[in-house]
């Protein structure tokens, strides 16, 4: 996916127990030739710059299509996901999701029934809109995301993975403790994600941007993500 215009960009910085980690997580938001809102994000780890790159189309915060590329020391794996709008209409939450990815035995394809499932391309920049939609559903929603849990299992890499996720507003005390450093108009959420990210504390500003993300690892270490180097066009309102 290519951007015709640039509306915003930024970078997420990662730390573990206060020590900065070698993760490069950049994103850029703009419009393509068709006037669609497109987010491009790249997360690379270490000096070899292995990792994941995503280009996605957004419609009022809903991811309607995304292309993914995973690159490591073995090879490159790609995938394409999209919502299948009904009768030529605009894609909406509840549409079936089509997934195509390159497996070790050649191209693979799957179609997942909608059932109010959200398409989530994994990168931090997509978490603001995800949290806002999860918070609207008291019982949470099923989320479809590409599988990167164990990249050594090449047959599953970038294949669709369905998980149940929830988000609820923090108490005013907890929110105030977590948002004072992150700027005005920031709302705190308690997020239940996959097994690696239970009871995460997430902070979203009025534009729908994830500005902070804290979660304890299974070994008791505290991981934190913070949005920095933000450039935002005054002509653009919000992600959602």
N, C-alpha and C positions, 0 to 999 in steps of 0.2 A: 504494500500500500504506500502511496506517495502523497505527500502533503503539498497542496498548492499555496496555502497560507499558514502562517504560524501565529497562534493565539496565546499560547502559554507553554512554559517548560519548567522543569525543576529536577531535583535529584533527591533520592532518599539515602540517608546515611544510617548505617547499621552499627550497633555496639553490643557487646556482651559483657555484663558486669562492669560497665563503664569503659571498656576498651574498644576502640574503633576497629571494625572488622573490614577485611579487604573485599568489600562488595561494592560494585558500581551499578547503581540502579537509577538510570536516567529515563525521562519521559518527555514527550513533546505532543502538544495538542494543536490541531488545526483543521482545515477543510481540504477535501480532495477535489478533483476536477468536476465531480458531480455535485459539489456543494454539501457533501455529507460530513458530519463531525467525526474525525478520525483521531484516535490516540495511538501513538507508537511508543513502546516501552522496551527497554533493554536492561537485563540484569546479568552481569558478568561477575565471576568470582576468580580471584587469584591472578597471577601474572600471565597465565595462559589465555585468559579472557574467554573461558568456557562459560556457557550459560544459555539463557533463554531470551528470545526476541519475539515480541508480539505486536501486531498491528490490528486494531479493532475499530469497528464502526459503532458509534453510540447514537441512540435516539432517545432523548430525554432521560439519560442515565441508564438505559437498557442496552446491553451489548447485543447487537443483532447479527454480527458476523465477526470472525477473527481468524487471522492467519498466524501460525506459530512456527518457530524454528528453534530446535534444540541442537546445540553444538558442543561436543566434548572430544576427548582423545580418541574415541572410537570412530565416529562419523557424525553426520548431520541427519536429524530426523525432523520431518515437517508434518504439519496438520492444518486442517481447515474446518472450522465450525460455523454453522449459520442457523438462524431461525427460519423455518419454512412458513412464510406468511400464507394465509388462506386466501384462495381465489384472487391472487394478485394484490391483496391488500397489504398495508404496512405491517411489519412484524410486531407482535405483541407478546407479553408474558402469557405463557400457556401454549404457544405454538410448538410443534414438534421441532426437535433439534437434530440436524444432520451433522455427522462427524466423519471426516475422512483423514486418514493418517498413513504414514509409510511404516509398515512393519518389516521384520526381517524376512518375511515370506512374500513381500510385495505389497501393493496398495490394499488398505483395509477400509471398510465403510460400515457405519451403524446409523440407525435412526432411532431416537429416543422420544417417546411420547412426551408431550409438554407437561401436563399435570402441574402447571404453575412452577415449573423448574426454571431457575435462573442460569444463564450462561456466564461463567466467571473465568476469565483468562489468567488467573493466578497473580498477576503483578499487583504491587501495592497501590498503584494509581487507580485501579478499578475498585478498590475496597470502599471508598467513600460512597459511591452509588449503591454498591452491594449492601452496605450496612443500612442505608436509608430505606431500601426496599425490604430488607429482613425485618426491620423494626416495625414496619407497617403490618406485618403478619405475626399475631401473638404466638402462634405455634411454630414459627419459623418456616423455612422453605427448603425444598431439595435443590441442591446446586450441582450443576454439571461443569466439571473442570477437567483439563487435560492431566493425565497421570504422570507425575515426576517423582513419586515416592521413592522408587528404586530404579534409577536409570540403567542399572545393569540388566534388568529384565526388559530386553529390547522389544519383546512382543507387546508389552503394556505401555511402553513409553509414548506419551501424548495420546493414548487411547482414552475414551471418555470414562470418567470416574464420578459416580453419584454419591453425594453425602448430604446429610441433613445439618443445617446451620441455623443459628438463631442470633438475634441481637436485641438487647434491651437497654434502655436508658440507665445510666448510673444514678445513684442517689445524688442529691445536690452536694453532699459533703465530699463524696468520692470524686465527683466531677470537678469541684472547685480545687481540690488538691492536685488534680492531674492537669488542669488546663491553664493554670496561672502562667506557665512558661511558654505557652503555645499561642498566645495572642487572644484578641477579643472574639466574641461570637463563636466559641468552640464548644461543641457538645460531646460529652463522653458516653461511650457505649461499652457494655460488657458483651463480648463476642464469644460464642461457642463455635469454633471451626472444626477442623479435622483433628486427628489424634495428637498432632504436634502442637496445636495452638488452642488449648483449652483455657477458658477463663482469661482471654486476652482483654486488655483495656485499650480501646481505640478512640481516637479523638478526631472529629470531623468539623471543618469550618462551614460557614454559611454558603460557600460555593460548592459544597459537596466534595471538597478535597480532604483526603486523609492527611492529617498533619502530624500525628503521633500514633505509635503502636507499641504496646508493651506486652510481653508474654513470658511466663516462666517455662523453662525447658523441663524435661523429665528428670534432669540431673540437678535441678534447683537453681540453675543459672538464669539471670534476668536478661532477656534480649529486648532491645529497644530500637525503634526506627523513628527517624525524625526527617521531616521535609525541610530541605534547605535550597538555596540558590533559586528561589522561585521568581519567575518573570511572568507577569499576567497582563494581558492587554485590557485596557479600560473599556474597549468596545465589546468585550465578551462578558457574559453574566455568570453562568454557573454550569457545572457538569450535569446537573439534574434539573 
